[in-house]
């Protein structure tokens, strides 16, 4: 009889450990989901008329230097200190119409 009680006790402990482990996994998934909401989304073009990236953050840009409306050039650019640089509407290159966050480089530490 004592052996059966010990076996049931061990089974209950194993079940409790499994449940706690599952709850911990769910909590981690929720934390990761919340963290992903706050990270920069790549693959989405932003109009410079709607939103600008943070100052000095390098982004992928579409420029239309000739203002033709459908002949864009892909480049890299960033917003500079607009107090010191009034050229190019605060960008370091002319004609920026759209921008997108750069995807993270594998192995690079995200800032």
ABEGO torsion letter per residue (X at the ends): XAAAAAAAAAAAAAAAAAAAAAAAAAAAAAAAAAAAAABBBBGBBBBAAABBBBBGBBBBBBBBAAGAGABBBBBBBBBBBAAABABGGGBABBGBABBBBBBBBBGBBBX
